Amino acid sequence: MLNTHISRYVALHRSLGRKFREQDRMLRLYAAYAEGFGDRRTKVQRIYDWCHTSSSQNVAQRRFDTVRNFSLFAHAEDSGHQVPPAGVFGRGKRPRPTPTIIEPEQVRAIMAAALDLPPTGMISPHTYHCLFGLLAATGLRISEALALQCDDLGGDGLIIRNGKFGKQRLIALQPSTRQALEAYLATRARLGATGSDLFVTIRGRAPHKVRAHIVFVRLARQLGYRGPTGTTGMRLHDLRHTFAVRSLESCSPDREAVAHHMAGLSAYLGHASIANTYWYLEATPVLLRDIAAASEHLFLGEVA
């Protein structure tokens, strides 16, 4: 019975464009636990007990929030479903990590170091070399880059078929970026790498995004761009953040130009709302200089 309600709940969210994979997985685990006790509806104490079996506080909070949202959905149709109060296992998300703005020479060093990864003479080092370069040049999400297929590289650019919320878009490419991708495809053919994914390892499939994160952090530590294990620092997602910041730096400081640029950048990055794009903007020396100049013009009564 619980699984039937969960199927409808998941289908509703997916019809709105959400992938909802992790929530679906968690809810199925909860249903298996609750139905083991004969539950046909959500029960507050059973939700508490299941969350207490979690491996950490963060996991318990995610479980609780996921099941509570489902119980609200179920309760709206059948008041026999119990809904626990909010915030029992904590509130809010972790604060966003402080981004690192990566310098061009650092990107080049990481890409060069990727070519020395084992196994030598195989496709994997070339894959990470080109993958990190594409992320830096386009600001793609790592999940979008790893979902690319070979035939997604067309004459007009890269077709992103698996964007966030199921959105698709076309990414225009600089000639140098296209040449790099074509060179990678030629290397794939020369090394006999197979598979329909654009980026593949020796297994013929795209690497998992967690693996890509691990490889990037290891290279950043190896080059001295990040501290030892347990410390924060340069992350793979910072390539996307850096792309957004450098894009704004290149824009004219004129207010109307900035507004148009932000709208275009939001669409290019695949954001559902332009408000999400502002999270990627960081106070770099170039931006601070432009802000100071505009402030001085306003102070003097001039048009900023």
Sequence and secondary structure as in RCSB ss.txt:
>XXXX:A:sequence
MLNTHISRYVALHRSLGRKFREQDRMLRLYAAYAEGFGDRRTKVQRIYDWCHTSSSQNVAQRRFDTVRNFSLFAH
AEDSGHQVPPAGVFGRGKRPRPTPTIIEPEQVRAIMAAALDLPPTGMISPHTYHCLFGLLAATGLRISEALALQC
DDLGGDGLIIRNGKFGKQRLIALQPSTRQALEAYLATRARLGATGSDLFVTIRGRAPHKVRAHIVFVRLARQLGY
RGPTGTTGMRLHDLRHTFAVRSLESCSPDREAVAHHMAGLSAYLGHASIANTYWYLEATPVLLRDIAAASEHLFL
GEVA
>XXXX:A:secstr
 HHHHHHHHHHHHHHTT   HHHHHHHHHHHHHHHTTT SS  HHHHHHHHHTSSSHHHHHHHHHHHHHHHHHHH
HH TTS    TTTT  S           HHHHHHHHHHHTT SSTTSHHHHHHHHHHHHHHHH   HHHHHT BG
GGEETTEEEE S GGG  EEE   HHHHHHHHHHHHHHHHHT   SBSS  TTSS   HHHHHHHHHHHHHHTTS
B STT  B  TTHHHHHHHHHHHHTS S HHHHHHHHHHHHHHHT SSHHHHGGG    HHHHHHHHHHHHHHHT
T   
